[in-house]
Amino acid sequence: MTKPSLPELLHAAVTAVGGTERPGQVTMAEAVADAIDDSSHLLVQAGTGTGKSLGYLVPALAHGERVVVATATLALQRQLVERDLPRTVDALHPLLRRRPEFAMLKGRSNYLCLHRLHEGVPQDEEEGLFDQFEAAAPTSKLGKDLLRLRDWSDETETGDRDDLTPGVSDRAWAQVSVSSRECVGATKCAYGAECFAEMARERAKLAEVVVTNHALLAIDAIEGAPVLPQHEVLIVDEAHELVSRVTGVATGELTPGQVNRAVRRAAKLVNEKAADQLQTAAEGFERLMELALPGRLEEIPEDLGYALMALRDAARTVISALGSTRDKSVQDEDAVRKQALASVETVHDVAERITNGSEWDVVWYERHDRFGASLRVAPMNVSGLLREKLFADRSVVLTSATLKLGGDFNGVGASLGLAPEGTEGEDLPQWKGVDVGSPFDYPKQGILYVAKHLSRPARDGDRGDMLDELTELIRAAGGRTLGLFSSMRAAQLAAEELRTRIPEYPILLQGEETLGELIKNFAADPKTCLFGTLSLWQGVDVPGPSCQLVVMDKIPFPRPDDPLMSARQKAVEDNGGNGFMAVAATHAALLMAQGAGRLVRASGDRGVVAVLDQRLATARYGSYLKASLPEFWYTTDRNQVRRSLAAIDEAARKTEEA
């Protein structure tokens, strides 16, 4: 039998999911197939509506080698495993003459731990474990959540937290889950044969396609202990998020509460001398954390350095003692010991990393009203790590609707450790970038409006003229507005003010409800507006008349006092580069591209992206930022925009009435 062609396979898959074949999807599938065949690397920008998941799944399944697909969001993971993969496998089976297996794999803490559920939770104050079901009042929120989890444990086949609907609080889940460091191990655990996390790993070993998340991909790359099965192809979807997710995994944190918790967990399991040493070091660290001032620590103050060395040395002593002493009076000693060891090892590792003082790390102090003081350490950048760990020994495809910033892929490529496209070099991964476009007609469907007449925004300054402009735009649009703000404080101030000015248009505010509820209510009532910050720039998918105006209060540059961003910017400048463009402008361009992408989600959508920051029209970097956005029709004419919004609103109302 003749081997089926890629167009045949793609047509079968698209038909199976009830979609429509699009030129960009075909171009993408061909580019992915070529990259896999050549064992090369590919960056693909595929606009909203391209159908990019089939654009990479079909060539990957056709090739027949194991592929790992890593995504940033739960929504896309579920779509792949519950919708796209089952239908695609069914559609391709008659043509491929095989039925590829697929599986989902997440970090251990995402799965219900039967040991925790049945044996109890190690506690800090006393020896052994306690029964969390007895400890929680049955009528409390925690008690009800725990009872639901116990009932669910008898029904679930996966033990995956995301399969539990409705969900439970983080506090409840923490009672029935463990991290990889806390796990006693399948061979030592009485429930090892039934372990949900181990079963997920076994399914992944047998699968041709493994769907995972960016965090687990980062752990697999950074920690050197493989958690993903061997694979020949890696596909990173939502790839614009990868650098921040990898940075998050590579960031360490120390807080007084965390250190004191480690002391309590270890105290009953080690000799008195080791316990006292750690207790004394913890007290010294806590005293200094009460005195420190927020900000980056380019050099560790001498007294803090001594406190961290004392903490590191005491933690090392306790780790040795935990390995050599046993106490059979402690109930389920292995579980209690493992949790204590995990806590103390984390303290040791972070304290040691900070005291070692790598030039590639950034250390800073933070103080939050709610969470208190913390000391954090993060890599200056992760590009070298990604170049070394991600692109070796496999073909890598990275895709997103926003990878091409300022007109090319080199900015995103540099953040991933890639040299400019086409650069030759023995140790440089070879790659190419492909923009397959979008099925949407952006110049006809959307307007990019820059409010050039507004005063230049000052940090935390009063922006009365911006609020006036926002009020008029919302009135012209008849509500239907997604407000994307550069800070939560700005979103709150705008919501408070506009609720007074235009009470006929309900204003929803991020944080007042769960994100899911907010988006659901926003989509349900066209007169409603939704205001918020970071997660709304990337997490809202509301096609149709409820979102016809997307407003950005100002260009979302990182805060000047952001320790990590400012350190990265300075490092670029020290090497002769343009730190502002490489770091701050790239960060803003990526967020603006994501934010602008909230407007047109379907072929019938019409509307305006309004940027209430004159710098997009007047500053030299404005052209770079505009080149990163969809190709909307561009204007600075406020009257023209209001007329357009009113016309779009009228057309939407006529459709709704009909």
N, C-alpha and C positions, 0 to 999 in steps of 0.2 A: 504493500500500500504506500502511495506517495505521501511523503511528510507534509502535513498541512502548512500553508503559508501563514505568516504573521497576520496579514489582513483578514484571512479566513477566521483565524482564532479570535481576533479582536471583534469582528462582526458577530460571531457567535456569543461572545461574552457580553457585548453591549446589548444585544437583543434579549439576553437572559435577564438582565437587570432592568429592562424596560427603558433603556436610555436611547440616545441618538448619537450616531457616530459623528465626530467633529474632526476637522482637519488637524487641529492642534493635538488632539489625542493620538491620531495616527502618527504624526511627526514625533511625538514623545515616545510612543511604543517602539518605533524604529530606532530612535537614538538610544533608548535603554537596551534594546536587543544588541546593538552594535557595541555598546560599552561592555556588556556581559561577555559577548563573544571575544572581544579584544582584551579582556581583563583590565580595562581602563576605568577612568573615573569621569563622572558626569554631573554637572549642575544643571537642573532643568527648572526654569520658571514657567509655571503653568497657571494661568489666570483662573479665577473662580469660574466654575461651569465647564471647565475643560474635561472633567472626568479623569483626573490624574491617577486615581487609585487603580483603575483598569489599565491606564497607560503604562504602569509599571508591573502590575500583577500578571498580565497576560504574557509579556515576554519573559518574565521570571519563571513562571510555571512551564512555559514552552521549553525553556533551556534545560530544565530537569535537575539542576543542582540545588543544594539547600540554600535558602534565602532567609535572612532575618530582616523584618520590616520594623523599624523603630519609629514611633510617633510621639508627639508631645501631649496630646489630649486624650482623655478617656473616650470622648465622643467618637473620635476617628478609630480608636482601637475597637470599639464595639461595632462600628459600621463595617470594618474590615472582617471581623470574625463572625458577626451575626448576619451580615447581608452580602457584602461583595464577594468574599471567598467562597461561601457555600454555593452561591449561584454561578460563580465563574467556574468552579471545579466541576459542577454538574454540566455546564455548557461545553466545557472543553473535553470532558471525558470521552465522548464518541470520536472526537478528532485525534486526541493524544493517545487513546487506547490505554490510559492509566488514570487513576484517581488520586491525585496528590493529597496527602494528609496535611492538615494545618493545626496549629495550636497557639494558645496565648501563654506567655510567661511573664511574670512580674516578680518584684522583690518579695522576700519571704514574709515581710510584715503585712502584705496585702492578703494573706491567706489565714483563715481560722486555724489556731493551734489547738489540737485536741488535748494535748498535755495540759495547757493552761486552762482549758475549759473544764476538764474533769478533775484535775489535781489541785487547782488553785493558783494564786498569783504570789510570787515572792514579795514579801513586804519589807519595808525599810526598818520599822521600829522594833520588831521582834524576830525571833528565829523562825525559820520554816516558811510555810505558805499559809495563806488564809483563803477561805471560801468566799469568793467575791459575791456569790449569790446570796449567802447569808448576811454578808456585811452591808449590802445595799438594801434600803427599804423597798419592798416590793411595789409600793405605790409611787416611788420616786421615778423621775425620768431615767436615771441610771438603772434602777431595778427593772423597769419595764424593758429597757433595751437589752439587758443581760438575759432576761427570760426569753425574749424573742430570739436572741442568738442561740440559746440552748435548744429551743425548738427547731430553729433553722438548721442546726448542725446535723439533725437526723434526716433532713430532707435534701440538703444541697449535695450536688455531685462534685462541685469544684472547690467549695470553701472560699471562693473569691469574694472579697468584700463588695465589689462592684456588682455582684449578682444578687445582693440582698436589697430588696426594695419593699418599703422605703428604707433608707439607710439608718444608721445609728450614729450617735455622737462619737467623736474621736476618743473621748474618755472611756466610753463603753468598749470600743474596739480595742483599746490598749490593754484591757483586762483579758482579752482572749487571743492576743497575737504576740509574736516575738520577732525581734530583729534577727538577722543571720548570726550576729555575735552572741545573742542570748540563747539560741537554739542548742539543746543538749546533743543534737545529732541523731539521725534516724536509727543508728545501730544501738544507741544507749537508751532511746526513748521507748517506753512501753507502747506508744501509739505510732511508732515509726512505720509500720506496715500500712497504716491507714492515713498517713500524713498527706494533707492536701497539697502542701508546697512540694513535697517529694514526688507526688503523682503528676503535678504540673511539669516538673523537670523531666520526668520519664516520657510524658507525652511529647515534650519539645524535642527530646532526643530522637524520636521516631518520625517527627514531622518534616515535611519538605519545606513548609513555610512556617516560620515562628514569628508571631507578632508580639512585640515588646514595647517598652517605653524608653525615652531618652535617658532617664536616670539609670535604668539597669544597664543600658548600653555603656554609659559612662563608668559605672562600677566595674563592668567587665573589662573596660580598657585601662582604668586607672589602677585597680587593686591587684592586677596580675594573677588573681585566682579566677579562672574562667567560670562564669555563671551561665553563659550562653553556649549552646552546642556549637561545634565547629561548623563554619559556613563559608561558602565560596562567594556569595553575593550579599552585600548589605545595602538596603534601601532605607534612607532616612527621609521620612515625610515630615512636613512642618519644620523643615530644616532651618528656618530662620530662628528657631528657638534653641537649637542645639548648643550653641556656645554658652548661653546663660544657664542651661540645665547642667552642662558639664562643669561649669564654674561652681554651681550650687553644690554638686556632689563633692567637688574638691575643696570646699570651704570648711574650715574647722571652727568650732566655737567653744568658749569656756565661760561659764557663769558660776557665781557663788552657789546658787541652788543646785546646779548639776554636780559641782564638786562635793557639796555636803551630802547629796544623795549617794554618791559613790562611797563616801566615808561610812554612812549608815549601813549600806549593803555589805561592806567588807568587814565591819567591826566585829561581828560575831564569828567570823570564819578564819581570822588570822590571830597570831599571838599579840599580846597587849602592846608590846613595844612597837610593832609595825603599825598597829591601829592608831596609837598615840602620835606617831610621827606624821601620819597622813592627816590626822585631826588638827595638829598644830600648823601644818602647812596650809590646810584649808582655811583656818582662821586668819592666818597672815595674808593670804590671797584676798579674802573677803574684805578685810580692813582697807586694803589698797584700792579695791574696786569701788569702795564708797567715796574715795578721794579723787579718783582720776577724772580728767576732763575729756569730753567726747572729741573724736577726731582721729586722724591717721597718726600712727606712731612710727615715724621714719627711723627713729632709734628708740629702743625700749628703755624707759627710765630705769636707773640703777636699782632702785628699791623694788620695782615691779619685776625686773630681771631676776633678782635674788629670790623673790617669792615664787616665781615660775620654776626656777631651778629646784627649789625646795619641794615644790609640788611634784615635779617630774621625778625626783629621786625617791620621794616617799611613795609615789605610785608604783615605781619600779620594785621597791621593797615589798609592797603589798602583793603585787602580781606574783613575785617569787614565793611569798608565804602562802598565797592561795593555792599554789600548785603543790605545796609540800605538806599541808596540814589537812586532816580529815576530822569531821565531828559527826558521828553517827546519830547524835541526839537531834540534829537538824533534820526536820521532815523534808524528804525529797531533796537531799543535799546537792545532787548534781545540778538541778534546775536553779536552786538558790545561788550556788557557787558560780554558775555560768552567767547569771545576771549581774552578780557582783563584779566578776572578771570583766564583763563587757563595759560596765560603767567606769571602772578604774583604768582599763586600757585606753578608753577614749580620752580621759583626763591626761594620762601619760603622753599619748601620741600628740595631742594638741599642744601641751606645755612644751614638749621636746621640740616640736616644729617651730614654735615661736622663739624659743631660746636659741635654736640653731641659727636663726636669722638669715635665711636664704635671700639673696638679692632678687630672686624671682617671686618672692611672696610679698603681699601687702598686709600689714597688721593695723587694726584700728579698734578703737573703744567706742561703744555705743551705750546710750542710756535711754530706755523706754519707760514711759509713765506706768505702763501695765506690766512689762516683763522685767524691769530692772536693768542692771548693768551687765554688759557682756563684752568679752574680748574676742575678736574674730580675726581669722587669717585666711587669705584666699590667694590663689595664683595670680601674678601680674597679668598673665594671659594664658590661654590654654591652647594656643595655636601650635606650639611645638609638640605638646602632648598629643593633640589630634593628628598631626602629620605623622608622628611616629607610630601611634597605636591604631589609628582608624584606617589609614590608607595602605597598610602593609598586607601583602598576601591575600588580597581579595579585591573584587571590583566593588566600588562604592558609587551609588547614585543618590544624590541629594536633591530634593524637590520641595517647592513651596510656591505660593502665589507671589512671594516677595523675596527674590534673591538678587535681582538686578537693581543696584542702587546707583543713582547718578548716571545711568546709561550703560553700565557694564557690571560684570560679575566679580571684578577684582577685589572690591571692598569686602564682600562676604567671603571670597576665596582666601584673602589674607587672614581673616579671623579664624579660618579653619586650618591654617598652616600651609596654604597653597601659594606658590609663587604666581605672579601675573600669568594669565593664560598665554600659552605658547612659549613660555620660558623653558629653555633646555638646561638640564643639569642631571648628573648621575644620581643624586639623592633626592631629586625633586619629583614628587608624584605628577604624572602627566594627566591633564584633565582638559575638558572643554565645557563651555557653557552654551546652552540652547534655550532661547525664549520661544515657546510655542504659541504665544499670544493668548487671546481670550475669545470666546464666542460672542462676547458682548461688544456692541458698538458704543464705546465709551464717549466719543465726541457728541453723539446724538442722545445718549441716555443720561449724561451727567454734566454738570457745570462745576468747575473749580473757581470759587470766588475768594479773593483775598481782600479783606477790609483795609485797604491801603490808607484810608483817611483816619484810622484810629491812632491814638498816641502809642508810642513804643512801650511795650509792657516792661515794667520794672519788677524785680523780684519782690513778691509779697506786697506790692503797691496797690493802691486803690485803682480799680479799673471801671469807673462809673460809665465811661463811654462804651466799653465793651459790653456791659450789661444792658445799656440802651440798645445797642445793635442786636444783641441776642434776643431781646424782647421783641423787636420789630421783625426779625427773621422768623421767630416762632409764630407770631401772629399771621405773617404772610403765608406760612406753610400750613396753618390750621393745626398746629401741634406737630405730630409726626416727626419728632426731633430726637436724635441721639446726640447727647452732649458729652464730648470727650475732653476731659480736663487734665491739666498737667500735674495736679495735686489733689488730694482728697479735700484739703481745706478750700481750694478754689471751687470744687464741685459743690461743697456744702454751702458756701456763701452765695453762689449763684442760685442754688435751689431755694434757699430761704428768701432771697430777694424776689425771685420770679414768682414764687407761690403767692406773694403779696400783690405783685404787679398784674399778673394774668391768671387769676384763680380759675378761669374757665378752662385752662389747659393743665390737667393734673401733672405734677412733676414727681417722678419716682427717683429715689436717690439710692445709689449703691450703699450697702451696709444696713439699710432699713429692712430688707428682706433677703432671703437667699438669692443668689444670682439667677438660678433657674426660675424662681417665682417672678423676679423682676422682669426678665426677658419675656416670660409667658404673658404677664399683664401688659407689658409694652406692646407686644404683637397683637393683643386682643382688642385694643382701643386706639384707633388712629389719632384721637385728640391728645393722647398721652405722650409725655416726653420722659426720657430716661437719661439721668446725669450720673457720671461716675468717672473712674480713673483707670488704671492700667489694664485690668482684666477686660474692661469693655472695649478697649482699643483693638483687642484681638479675639474676643470670645462671643461676639454677637452675630447671629445669622438670622435676620428677619427680612425675608423677601416680601415684596408687596407694598401696599400704601402706608403701612404703619411707620416706615422709616424712609422718609423722602428728604430729610435734611440732616446731614451729619456735620456737627460743629466742633472745631478744635479751638480751644480758648487761646492757646499759643503754641509755638513750636516746642515740642517736648524734649528739649535738651536735658541731659542729666544735670542735677544740681551741682553748682560749682564746688560744694563741700563734700560731694560723694567721694569717699576715700578711694574706692577701687577705680572709678572712672578717671578721677584726677590723676591718680598714680599712672594709669595706662597712658593718659594724654602726655604726661611729663616724660615718660619713657620714650615715646615716639619722638618728642621734641629733642630729647638728649641725643637721639640717633640721627638728627638732622631732618626729620620728617615734619609734617604739619599735623600736630597732635589734635588740634581742634577738628580738622576735617576727618582724620582717621578714626577718631573716637566719638566726639560729641555729635558731629554732623551725621556720621554713619548711624549712630544710635537713634537720632531724631528721624532720619530718613526711613529707617526700618519701621519705627512706630507709626509714622505718618502714612506710609504705604499700607500698613495693616489697617489703620483707622479709616483711610479713604476706601479701602476694600469693603467696609461695612455697607456702603451705599447701594451698589448694584450687585444683587445676589441672584437675579433671574432676568430673562430676556425682556420682560415687560416693565422692569423697574425704571423709574425716572427720578431725578432729584438733584440736590446741590450738596457739595462739600464746601463748607464755609470755614476759612481759616482766619480767625480774628486777631491776626498778628501781622502788622505791616511789613515785617522783616522778610517774609516770603517773597514780597514784591520789590523790596528796596535793597536788601543786603546782597553782597557778592555771592554768598553761599546759597541764595534763594534758588538759583537756576539748577544747582545740584539736587536740592530737595524736590523741586518740581519735576525734574527728570526721573525721580524715583516713584512718582505717583502714576496712577492710570491716566491715559491721555484724554482727560475731560476737556471740554471747551472751557477756555480760561477767560476770566474777566475780573476787573476791579470796580465795575459800575454797580453801585449798590441799588440804584433804582431798577436797573435791568434785572437784577437777581430777584428783587421783591416781586416784580411782575411775573417772572418765570415761576417762582414758588407759588404765587397765587393761582396761576394757570394750571400748574400740576395738582394743586389742592382741589381746584374746581373739577378737574377731570376725574380725580380719584373719588370725589363725593358723588359725582354722577354715576360712576361705575358701582359704588356701594349701594346707591339708591335703586339702581336697576336690578 
